[in-house]
Structure formats: C-alpha cells, structure tokens
C-alpha cells in the first residue's frame, strides 16, 4: 500500500511516556517520512500552544483538544466551539464542587482548583508537571473543549444537571465535556477531505483509549507497546513501547523508512 499520511498521537506515542521527551530515533523517523512527501499530522489532547516542539520537527497539521480544533499551518480546517453560556454554567458547578476543570482555546487554562489526582492525570495525558495558569481572559475566547477531572460518581451528578451535554471519559480521572460529539476520528475525516486522501492511504499511531476510533478509521492502525489493552485489541499491529523506539520500529516494519 502506498501510504500518503500518518497521524500520530503525541503523549505516550511521539513523546516518551517515561521522560516526556521525543527520542532521536523518532525525530529521525519523522524527518525521513517528511522527506518522502508523506504528510504528518499530530493528533493530540493538547492545545495548539503545547505543540511547539512538534512544529519544530516540521509537522504542519495539528488535531488538538482531542479533535475539537484542527489547523494546517495558519488555516483552521475544523473546529467545534462550545456555547459560552455552557462554559460558564459548567465552570460554576465545578467550582462549587471543588472539581478541576480545564479550558482549551489554542492555549490551555484551568479554573484554579488543584489536587494531586488532577496533577497526576495531567502528567499522564499532557506531560505537564505543574498546573496551567488561571487566565480569565481566555474564557472570553472560543472554547473548543473542557476537561473535567472527576471520578464516575461525581460525573453522574453533572449528567443529571446537564442532560443535553456529552460527558466522554478517556482517562480514569478525566472526561471531555461536550455540546457536540468531538473525537480524533471526526477531525481525521476533515483532514483527509482537505488533502483529498483516502482512508486506506492513512496510518495512525496511538496509545490510549481515545485513540481507538482513530486507529479503526484509517487503513492501518498501530498501537504502542505501552498502550491500553483495548487499543491493542483494535490495532493492526502492536509495536514496541515509546521508550523503546516503538515509532521507528513500526515504520521499519511497514518499510516506510
């Protein structure tokens, strides 16, 4: 198969899940793909502002906020903003209940409520070692995603108060709070349409449950060795872990580098 585009999850895939760095082998693999004219897309839960290291590698297309905001160079391909009234309503309830809540524009801000489980979840999913600063001005911009940090019982109460919202769990302590469905696969459809590339001509790499729909949509799905059990069951190939040069190993297996 002549693959034309590769979608990469970021944390735990391109970025080593242990030390938060991109290995030399992964950087070299990215450059080799790029030199061959293969399009590269980062598909991440991060906001765009946290993708500078990936831009420096030459990646030009970004699916961010778990699929809610997609941009190629300076052109927005796809976005699903949340109504402002919903953002402020959920923020009010989260603060009353002392739950951490993050807001995604092209940047990331939070509601100022902190706790060890929240910081641990942010480290696991965004490679963050400290809380983003609270910036009320960002709340006046378009918000593409809110992430609520809470267990299942607490989220059940939000579902009762906001029956028209979607609460999409993608981490044991994080749920996406959505007005419309958001996913990496929906954003991938828009990217493929934009570049006029077929699903069969695409590869995707991932490590988490929020990557399952992405791997199932494309022509060939690769799960990292450090990935979740459910993801591995959905993949066409399970490569080595991200700290074992898993991206390079899979690309060599596929004879793309």
ZADO-1210 file (C-alpha; in nm, 4 decimals, padded with zeros to 6 digits):
<atoms>
<atom x="00.0000" y="00.0000" z="00.0000" code="UNK" pos="1"/>
<atom x="00.1190" y="00.3485" z="-00.0879" code="UNK" pos="2"/>
<atom x="00.0528" y="00.5376" z="00.2352" code="UNK" pos="3"/>
<atom x="00.0302" y="00.9156" z="00.1995" code="UNK" pos="4"/>
<atom x="-00.0382" y="01.0398" z="00.5518" code="UNK" pos="5"/>
<atom x="00.0434" y="00.9384" z="00.9098" code="UNK" pos="6"/>
<atom x="-00.1497" y="01.0504" z="01.2165" code="UNK" pos="7"/>
<atom x="00.0457" y="01.0412" z="01.5417" code="UNK" pos="8"/>
<atom x="-00.0892" y="01.0651" z="01.8928" code="UNK" pos="9"/>
<atom x="00.1564" y="01.2711" z="02.0964" code="UNK" pos="10"/>
<atom x="00.1918" y="01.1853" z="02.4673" code="UNK" pos="11"/>
<atom x="00.2923" y="00.8223" z="02.5058" code="UNK" pos="12"/>
<atom x="00.3463" y="00.7871" z="02.1300" code="UNK" pos="13"/>
<atom x="00.5725" y="01.0522" z="01.9776" code="UNK" pos="14"/>
<atom x="00.6686" y="01.1611" z="02.3270" code="UNK" pos="15"/>
<atom x="00.8232" y="00.9053" z="02.5606" code="UNK" pos="16"/>
<atom x="00.5728" y="00.8241" z="02.8343" code="UNK" pos="17"/>
<atom x="00.8529" y="00.7995" z="03.0936" code="UNK" pos="18"/>
<atom x="01.0599" y="01.1144" z="03.0477" code="UNK" pos="19"/>
<atom x="00.8375" y="01.3409" z="02.8352" code="UNK" pos="20"/>
<atom x="01.0955" y="01.3680" z="02.5554" code="UNK" pos="21"/>
<atom x="01.0981" y="01.2870" z="02.1849" code="UNK" pos="22"/>
<atom x="01.3710" y="01.0329" z="02.1148" code="UNK" pos="23"/>
<atom x="01.6340" y="01.0837" z="01.8478" code="UNK" pos="24"/>
<atom x="01.5072" y="00.7775" z="01.6613" code="UNK" pos="25"/>
<atom x="01.1557" y="00.9241" z="01.6484" code="UNK" pos="26"/>
<atom x="01.2841" y="01.2617" z="01.5304" code="UNK" pos="27"/>
<atom x="01.4849" y="01.0925" z="01.2552" code="UNK" pos="28"/>
<atom x="01.1859" y="00.8806" z="01.1518" code="UNK" pos="29"/>
<atom x="00.9686" y="01.1921" z="01.1243" code="UNK" pos="30"/>
<atom x="01.2278" y="01.3634" z="00.9058" code="UNK" pos="31"/>
<atom x="01.2551" y="01.0575" z="00.6795" code="UNK" pos="32"/>
<atom x="00.8776" y="01.0445" z="00.6302" code="UNK" pos="33"/>
<atom x="00.8690" y="01.4161" z="00.5580" code="UNK" pos="34"/>
<atom x="01.1496" y="01.3895" z="00.3022" code="UNK" pos="35"/>
<atom x="00.9419" y="01.1271" z="00.1197" code="UNK" pos="36"/>
<atom x="00.6471" y="01.3657" z="00.0890" code="UNK" pos="37"/>
<atom x="00.4317" y="01.1781" z="00.3402" code="UNK" pos="38"/>
<atom x="00.2034" y="01.4171" z="00.5263" code="UNK" pos="39"/>
<atom x="00.2385" y="01.4190" z="00.9047" code="UNK" pos="40"/>
<atom x="-00.0381" y="01.5040" z="01.1489" code="UNK" pos="41"/>
<atom x="-00.0185" y="01.5276" z="01.5271" code="UNK" pos="42"/>
<atom x="-00.3485" y="01.4178" z="01.6844" code="UNK" pos="43"/>
<atom x="-00.3452" y="01.5100" z="02.0499" code="UNK" pos="44"/>
<atom x="-00.5335" y="01.6032" z="02.3613" code="UNK" pos="45"/>
<atom x="-00.3012" y="01.9024" z="02.3935" code="UNK" pos="46"/>
<atom x="-00.3913" y="02.2573" z="02.2940" code="UNK" pos="47"/>
<atom x="-00.2032" y="02.4014" z="01.9973" code="UNK" pos="48"/>
<atom x="00.0189" y="02.6158" z="02.2204" code="UNK" pos="49"/>
<atom x="00.1720" y="02.2981" z="02.3667" code="UNK" pos="50"/>
<atom x="00.2813" y="02.1653" z="02.0268" code="UNK" pos="51"/>
<atom x="00.5819" y="02.3900" z="01.9589" code="UNK" pos="52"/>
<atom x="00.8343" y="02.1053" z="01.9806" code="UNK" pos="53"/>
<atom x="00.6353" y="01.9168" z="01.7171" code="UNK" pos="54"/>
<atom x="00.6219" y="02.2217" z="01.4898" code="UNK" pos="55"/>
<atom x="00.9997" y="02.2404" z="01.5195" code="UNK" pos="56"/>
<atom x="01.0145" y="01.8839" z="01.3793" code="UNK" pos="57"/>
<atom x="00.8334" y="02.0021" z="01.0680" code="UNK" pos="58"/>
<atom x="00.4819" y="01.8831" z="01.1494" code="UNK" pos="59"/>
<atom x="00.2388" y="02.1341" z="00.9964" code="UNK" pos="60"/>
<atom x="-00.1049" y="01.9865" z="01.0693" code="UNK" pos="61"/>
<atom x="-00.2473" y="01.9544" z="01.4188" code="UNK" pos="62"/>
<atom x="-00.5610" y="01.7889" z="01.5518" code="UNK" pos="63"/>
<atom x="-00.5800" y="01.9335" z="01.9024" code="UNK" pos="64"/>
<atom x="-00.8099" y="01.9256" z="02.2051" code="UNK" pos="65"/>
<atom x="-00.8922" y="01.5591" z="02.1302" code="UNK" pos="66"/>
<atom x="-01.0321" y="01.6555" z="01.7901" code="UNK" pos="67"/>
<atom x="-01.2187" y="01.9773" z="01.8699" code="UNK" pos="68"/>
<atom x="-00.9753" y="02.2104" z="01.6894" code="UNK" pos="69"/>
<atom x="-00.7738" y="02.1291" z="01.3777" code="UNK" pos="70"/>
<atom x="-00.5313" y="02.3557" z="01.1974" code="UNK" pos="71"/>
<atom x="-00.2973" y="02.3234" z="00.8967" code="UNK" pos="72"/>
<atom x="-00.0350" y="02.5950" z="00.9041" code="UNK" pos="73"/>
<atom x="-00.2474" y="02.9108" z="00.9538" code="UNK" pos="74"/>
<atom x="-00.5729" y="02.7648" z="00.8220" code="UNK" pos="75"/>
<atom x="-00.8388" y="02.6243" z="01.0553" code="UNK" pos="76"/>
<atom x="-00.9731" y="02.3054" z="00.8977" code="UNK" pos="77"/>
<atom x="-01.2208" y="02.2059" z="01.1669" code="UNK" pos="78"/>
<atom x="-01.3483" y="02.3440" z="01.4965" code="UNK" pos="79"/>
<atom x="-01.6389" y="02.2806" z="01.7328" code="UNK" pos="80"/>
<atom x="-01.6659" y="02.5684" z="01.9833" code="UNK" pos="81"/>
<atom x="-01.8753" y="02.5323" z="02.2976" code="UNK" pos="82"/>
<atom x="-02.1545" y="02.7850" z="02.3613" code="UNK" pos="83"/>
<atom x="-02.0302" y="03.0465" z="02.6087" code="UNK" pos="84"/>
<atom x="-02.3293" y="03.0028" z="02.8412" code="UNK" pos="85"/>
<atom x="-02.2486" y="02.6324" z="02.8796" code="UNK" pos="86"/>
<atom x="-01.8842" y="02.7030" z="02.9576" code="UNK" pos="87"/>
<atom x="-01.9777" y="02.9401" z="03.2394" code="UNK" pos="88"/>
<atom x="-02.2518" y="02.7120" z="03.3755" code="UNK" pos="89"/>
<atom x="-02.0217" y="02.4094" z="03.3998" code="UNK" pos="90"/>
<atom x="-01.7431" y="02.6266" z="03.5433" code="UNK" pos="91"/>
<atom x="-01.9760" y="02.7492" z="03.8185" code="UNK" pos="92"/>
<atom x="-02.0813" y="02.3969" z="03.9196" code="UNK" pos="93"/>
<atom x="-01.7228" y="02.2672" z="03.9076" code="UNK" pos="94"/>
<atom x="-01.6076" y="02.5425" z="04.1399" code="UNK" pos="95"/>
<atom x="-01.8956" y="02.4782" z="04.3792" code="UNK" pos="96"/>
<atom x="-01.7961" y="02.1112" z="04.3952" code="UNK" pos="97"/>
<atom x="-01.4199" y="02.1748" z="04.4058" code="UNK" pos="98"/>
<atom x="-01.3506" y="01.9918" z="04.0795" code="UNK" pos="99"/>
<atom x="-01.0661" y="02.0856" z="03.8473" code="UNK" pos="100"/>
<atom x="-01.1801" y="02.1982" z="03.5035" code="UNK" pos="101"/>
<atom x="-00.9573" y="02.2844" z="03.2065" code="UNK" pos="102"/>
<atom x="-01.0461" y="02.5005" z="02.9076" code="UNK" pos="103"/>
<atom x="-00.8969" y="02.4672" z="02.5596" code="UNK" pos="104"/>
<atom x="-00.8613" y="02.7547" z="02.3162" code="UNK" pos="105"/>
<atom x="-00.5352" y="02.7458" z="02.1204" code="UNK" pos="106"/>
<atom x="-00.3982" y="02.7678" z="02.4744" code="UNK" pos="107"/>
<atom x="-00.4817" y="02.5883" z="02.7979" code="UNK" pos="108"/>
<atom x="-00.6146" y="02.7368" z="03.1189" code="UNK" pos="109"/>
<atom x="-00.7833" y="02.5955" z="03.4296" code="UNK" pos="110"/>
<atom x="-01.0313" y="02.7020" z="03.6927" code="UNK" pos="111"/>
<atom x="-00.7678" y="02.7198" z="03.9665" code="UNK" pos="112"/>
<atom x="-00.8856" y="02.4170" z="04.1656" code="UNK" pos="113"/>
<atom x="-00.5945" y="02.1830" z="04.2262" code="UNK" pos="114"/>
<atom x="-00.5338" y="01.8395" z="04.3746" code="UNK" pos="115"/>
<atom x="-00.2841" y="01.5516" z="04.3469" code="UNK" pos="116"/>
<atom x="-00.5122" y="01.3308" z="04.1309" code="UNK" pos="117"/>
<atom x="-00.5554" y="01.6162" z="03.8823" code="UNK" pos="118"/>
<atom x="-00.1831" y="01.6807" z="03.8540" code="UNK" pos="119"/>
<atom x="-00.1154" y="01.3081" z="03.8121" code="UNK" pos="120"/>
<atom x="-00.3730" y="01.2868" z="03.5328" code="UNK" pos="121"/>
<atom x="-00.2254" y="01.5917" z="03.3618" code="UNK" pos="122"/>
<atom x="00.1200" y="01.4393" z="03.3786" code="UNK" pos="123"/>
<atom x="-00.0056" y="01.1149" z="03.2251" code="UNK" pos="124"/>
<atom x="-00.2034" y="01.2786" z="02.9445" code="UNK" pos="125"/>
<atom x="-00.0264" y="01.6093" z="02.8697" code="UNK" pos="126"/>
<atom x="00.3212" y="01.5539" z="03.0184" code="UNK" pos="127"/>
<atom x="00.2596" y="01.8537" z="03.2456" code="UNK" pos="128"/>
<atom x="00.4461" y="01.8788" z="03.5743" code="UNK" pos="129"/>
<atom x="00.2612" y="02.1853" z="03.7047" code="UNK" pos="130"/>
<atom x="-00.0809" y="02.3434" z="03.6685" code="UNK" pos="131"/>
<atom x="-00.1502" y="02.5823" z="03.3809" code="UNK" pos="132"/>
<atom x="-00.2019" y="02.9382" z="03.4949" code="UNK" pos="133"/>
<atom x="-00.5549" y="03.0622" z="03.5516" code="UNK" pos="134"/>
<atom x="-00.6338" y="03.3166" z="03.2800" code="UNK" pos="135"/>
<atom x="-00.9872" y="03.4571" z="03.2902" code="UNK" pos="136"/>
<atom x="-00.9297" y="03.6395" z="02.9603" code="UNK" pos="137"/>
<atom x="-00.9069" y="03.3067" z="02.7771" code="UNK" pos="138"/>
<atom x="-01.2650" y="03.2337" z="02.8817" code="UNK" pos="139"/>
<atom x="-01.3811" y="03.5169" z="02.6557" code="UNK" pos="140"/>
<atom x="-01.2332" y="03.3383" z="02.3526" code="UNK" pos="141"/>
<atom x="-01.3875" y="03.0423" z="02.1717" code="UNK" pos="142"/>
<atom x="-01.3572" y="02.7346" z="02.3956" code="UNK" pos="143"/>
<atom x="-01.3217" y="02.4121" z="02.1974" code="UNK" pos="144"/>
<atom x="-01.3057" y="02.1652" z="02.4824" code="UNK" pos="145"/>
<atom x="-01.3496" y="02.1411" z="02.8568" code="UNK" pos="146"/>
<atom x="-01.1972" y="01.8579" z="03.0565" code="UNK" pos="147"/>
<atom x="-01.3488" y="01.7754" z="03.3941" code="UNK" pos="148"/>
<atom x="-01.1250" y="01.5972" z="03.6452" code="UNK" pos="149"/>
<atom x="-01.3520" y="01.3712" z="03.8491" code="UNK" pos="150"/>
<atom x="-01.4490" y="01.0120" z="03.9191" code="UNK" pos="151"/>
<atom x="-01.7533" y="00.8359" z="03.7794" code="UNK" pos="152"/>
<atom x="-01.9856" y="00.9071" z="04.0723" code="UNK" pos="153"/>
<atom x="-01.9191" y="01.2802" z="04.0588" code="UNK" pos="154"/>
<atom x="-01.9615" y="01.2898" z="03.6820" code="UNK" pos="155"/>
<atom x="-02.3006" y="01.1227" z="03.7267" code="UNK" pos="156"/>
<atom x="-02.4203" y="01.4326" z="03.9113" code="UNK" pos="157"/>
<atom x="-02.3093" y="01.6563" z="03.6240" code="UNK" pos="158"/>
<atom x="-02.5013" y="01.4367" z="03.3812" code="UNK" pos="159"/>
<atom x="-02.8165" y="01.4978" z="03.5844" code="UNK" pos="160"/>
<atom x="-02.7634" y="01.8749" z="03.5899" code="UNK" pos="161"/>
<atom x="-02.6625" y="01.8969" z="03.2226" code="UNK" pos="162"/>
<atom x="-02.8681" y="01.6291" z="03.0409" code="UNK" pos="163"/>
<atom x="-02.8013" y="01.7873" z="02.6995" code="UNK" pos="164"/>
<atom x="-02.4219" y="01.7681" z="02.7302" code="UNK" pos="165"/>
<atom x="-02.1964" y="01.4754" z="02.6444" code="UNK" pos="166"/>
<atom x="-01.9519" y="01.3510" z="02.9074" code="UNK" pos="167"/>
<atom x="-01.6907" y="01.1404" z="02.7312" code="UNK" pos="168"/>
<atom x="-01.4429" y="00.9579" z="02.9540" code="UNK" pos="169"/>
<atom x="-01.0979" y="00.8987" z="02.8044" code="UNK" pos="170"/>
<atom x="-00.8905" y="00.8645" z="03.1222" code="UNK" pos="171"/>
<atom x="-00.9799" y="00.7181" z="03.4646" code="UNK" pos="172"/>
<atom x="-00.9924" y="01.0714" z="03.6080" code="UNK" pos="173"/>
<atom x="-01.0784" y="01.2875" z="03.3023" code="UNK" pos="174"/>
<atom x="-01.3922" y="01.3368" z="03.0949" code="UNK" pos="175"/>
<atom x="-01.4426" y="01.5598" z="02.7936" code="UNK" pos="176"/>
<atom x="-01.7397" y="01.7925" z="02.8440" code="UNK" pos="177"/>
<atom x="-01.9007" y="01.8442" z="02.5036" code="UNK" pos="178"/>
<atom x="-02.2011" y="02.0096" z="02.3421" code="UNK" pos="179"/>
<atom x="-02.1481" y="01.8161" z="02.0192" code="UNK" pos="180"/>
<atom x="-01.9553" y="01.4952" z="01.9659" code="UNK" pos="181"/>
<atom x="-01.5803" y="01.5513" z="01.9374" code="UNK" pos="182"/>
<atom x="-01.3232" y="01.2876" z="01.8510" code="UNK" pos="183"/>
<atom x="-00.9951" y="01.2449" z="01.6730" code="UNK" pos="184"/>
<atom x="-01.1691" y="01.0364" z="01.4058" code="UNK" pos="185"/>
<atom x="-01.4159" y="01.3148" z="01.3199" code="UNK" pos="186"/>
<atom x="-01.1226" y="01.5525" z="01.2787" code="UNK" pos="187"/>
<atom x="-00.9351" y="01.2947" z="01.0698" code="UNK" pos="188"/>
<atom x="-01.2275" y="01.2853" z="00.8250" code="UNK" pos="189"/>
<atom x="-01.1901" y="01.6600" z="00.7765" code="UNK" pos="190"/>
<atom x="-00.8117" y="01.6366" z="00.7322" code="UNK" pos="191"/>
<atom x="-00.8397" y="01.3579" z="00.4740" code="UNK" pos="192"/>
<atom x="-01.1055" y="01.5549" z="00.2879" code="UNK" pos="193"/>
<atom x="-00.8854" y="01.8652" z="00.2977" code="UNK" pos="194"/>
<atom x="-00.5876" y="01.6818" z="00.1452" code="UNK" pos="195"/>
<atom x="-00.8023" y="01.4590" z="-00.0812" code="UNK" pos="196"/>
<atom x="-00.6544" y="01.1402" z="00.0651" code="UNK" pos="197"/>
<atom x="-00.8410" y="00.8101" z="00.1071" code="UNK" pos="198"/>
<atom x="-00.8839" y="00.6372" z="00.4444" code="UNK" pos="199"/>
<atom x="-00.6953" y="00.3359" z="00.3074" code="UNK" pos="200"/>
<atom x="-00.3937" y="00.5572" z="00.2402" code="UNK" pos="201"/>
<atom x="-00.3632" y="00.6638" z="00.6057" code="UNK" pos="202"/>
<atom x="-00.1802" y="00.5194" z="00.9071" code="UNK" pos="203"/>
<atom x="-00.2393" y="00.6112" z="01.2712" code="UNK" pos="204"/>
<atom x="-00.0306" y="00.5575" z="01.5848" code="UNK" pos="205"/>
<atom x="-00.1718" y="00.5788" z="01.9372" code="UNK" pos="206"/>
<atom x="-00.1511" y="00.4580" z="02.2952" code="UNK" pos="207"/>
<atom x="-00.4791" y="00.5424" z="02.4701" code="UNK" pos="208"/>
<atom x="-00.8488" y="00.4589" z="02.4596" code="UNK" pos="209"/>
<atom x="-00.9145" y="00.7982" z="02.2989" code="UNK" pos="210"/>
<atom x="-00.7104" y="00.6734" z="02.0006" code="UNK" pos="211"/>
<atom x="-00.9258" y="00.3661" z="01.9310" code="UNK" pos="212"/>
<atom x="-01.1613" y="00.5383" z="01.6873" code="UNK" pos="213"/>
<atom x="-00.8612" y="00.6893" z="01.5088" code="UNK" pos="214"/>
<atom x="-00.6888" y="00.3533" z="01.4581" code="UNK" pos="215"/>
<atom x="-01.0106" y="00.1857" z="01.3463" code="UNK" pos="216"/>
<atom x="-01.0830" y="00.4547" z="01.0870" code="UNK" pos="217"/>
<atom x="-00.7575" y="00.4509" z="00.8894" code="UNK" pos="218"/>
<atom x="-00.6063" y="00.1916" z="00.6603" code="UNK" pos="219"/>
<atom x="-00.3551" y="00.0707" z="00.9195" code="UNK" pos="220"/>
<atom x="-00.3592" y="00.1234" z="01.2950" code="UNK" pos="221"/>
<atom x="-00.0507" y="00.0916" z="01.5161" code="UNK" pos="222"/>
<atom x="-00.0746" y="00.0602" z="01.8955" code="UNK" pos="223"/>
<atom x="00.2247" y="00.1451" z="02.1097" code="UNK" pos="224"/>
<atom x="00.3578" y="-00.1297" z="02.3375" code="UNK" pos="225"/>
<atom x="00.2755" y="00.0951" z="02.6338" code="UNK" pos="226"/>
<atom x="-00.0806" y="00.1379" z="02.5055" code="UNK" pos="227"/>
<atom x="-00.4060" y="00.0323" z="02.6668" code="UNK" pos="228"/>
<atom x="-00.5401" y="-00.3219" z="02.6319" code="UNK" pos="229"/>
<atom x="-00.8495" y="-00.2054" z="02.4417" code="UNK" pos="230"/>
<atom x="-00.6397" y="-00.0097" z="02.1951" code="UNK" pos="231"/>
<atom x="-00.4101" y="-00.3038" z="02.1270" code="UNK" pos="232"/>
<atom x="-00.7140" y="-00.5186" z="02.0530" code="UNK" pos="233"/>
<atom x="-00.8236" y="-00.2633" z="01.7916" code="UNK" pos="234"/>
<atom x="-00.4848" y="-00.2281" z="01.6220" code="UNK" pos="235"/>
<atom x="-00.3473" y="-00.3949" z="01.3119" code="UNK" pos="236"/>
<atom x="-00.0014" y="-00.4004" z="01.4689" code="UNK" pos="237"/>
<atom x="00.1403" y="-00.3593" z="01.8198" code="UNK" pos="238"/>
<atom x="00.4844" y="-00.2039" z="01.8165" code="UNK" pos="239"/>
<atom x="00.7383" y="-00.1579" z="02.0940" code="UNK" pos="240"/>
<atom x="00.6905" y="00.0957" z="02.3732" code="UNK" pos="241"/>
<atom x="00.7541" y="00.4661" z="02.3156" code="UNK" pos="242"/>
<atom x="01.0673" y="00.4406" z="02.5335" code="UNK" pos="243"/>
<atom x="01.1910" y="00.1526" z="02.3155" code="UNK" pos="244"/>
<atom x="01.1820" y="00.3382" z="01.9805" code="UNK" pos="245"/>
<atom x="00.8384" y="00.1982" z="01.9020" code="UNK" pos="246"/>
<atom x="00.7579" y="00.4545" z="01.6311" code="UNK" pos="247"/>
<atom x="01.0748" y="00.3776" z="01.4371" code="UNK" pos="248"/>
<atom x="01.0246" y="00.0004" z="01.4839" code="UNK" pos="249"/>
<atom x="00.6743" y="00.0097" z="01.3324" code="UNK" pos="250"/>
<atom x="00.7732" y="00.2347" z="01.0420" code="UNK" pos="251"/>
<atom x="01.0595" y="-00.0001" z="00.9568" code="UNK" pos="252"/>
<atom x="00.8237" y="-00.2974" z="00.9819" code="UNK" pos="253"/>
<atom x="00.5963" y="-00.1211" z="00.7319" code="UNK" pos="254"/>
<atom x="00.9003" y="-00.0382" z="00.5150" code="UNK" pos="255"/>
<atom x="00.8233" y="00.3317" z="00.5252" code="UNK" pos="256"/>
<atom x="01.1714" y="00.4252" z="00.6445" code="UNK" pos="257"/>
</atoms>
